[in-house]
Structures are given as C-alpha cells and as structure tokens.
Amino acid sequence: MTRFPQAAHYGLGNVFPVIVLDGPGWTMDSPAGPPERDAASPDVLVLRWCAPTDEHAVSELLRAAARAPDHPTAEHLTQYRDDLPPGIRLITLRPTALLGSWADRPGRHHTPQHRHAPNGEA
C-alpha cells in the first residue's frame, strides 16, 4: 500500500493530516486501547497528527509510517503505538473522514480577510 499524507476530519471543521496504514477492517474499543482487526468494520487504520500542525507534521508522519509493521498483529501494533513520537496517534477512521491529499486540503489556500486597513483606517 502506498502511504501518503491525506487530509481528514471529524466533521467539526478541524482538518488534520493522517497517513492510512491499512484498509478497512479495523476497530478501536477505546482511545487508550490498541486498534484491533474486525472484518465487519469499514474503518481504516491511520496515523493521526494530534499536535498543532506545522511544517514538521507531514515529515514526522512519514517517518512514523515508514516504521509501521507491514502485517500488523495486536502485539506489533501495541509496541508500535507505544513507540510513536509525541503528537502522533494510531487510530481508526471511517473512510468518509478522508478528504484527499494533504497538499490539496480544504482551506490550504485561504487568505484571511483583513477587517481594517493596514494603516488603521476602516
């Protein structure tokens, strides 16, 4: 599976970078527990960036994804999850939460509108 940074969301307007590690068939009983295989689940296994997004987010995710087990077992995933750097979480997501390429994410080219002129005049 080719692993590349994607944009994802929980439906609340907050877009965050992820890397999909494995296709459908994953579930998590709790945020503290490891992901587990569940053939009936549509969820995918992902690495999620949970820290403030900066210029290092994608490179850190890519480094962590490169160390991911190719055929994850519960034991491998627990060890892998425990070794992740701060700011990266191993989670499951619905495929509908994936928005596409991180480089083309919604709002990337948004320029804030100035409420006042630069010289302070309205």
CORMOQUI-V24413 format. One record per helix or strand of 3 or more residues. SS is the DSSP state (@ for helix, = for strand). FROM is the first residue (numbers start at 0). LEN is the number of residues. If there is no record, write none. Layout:
ss=SS from=FROM len=LEN
ss=SS from=FROM len=LEN
This chain:
ss== from=4 len=5
ss== from=14 len=8
ss== from=43 len=6
ss=@ from=56 len=10
ss=@ from=73 len=9
ss== from=87 len=6
ss=@ from=94 len=3
ss== from=97 len=4
ss=@ from=101 len=3
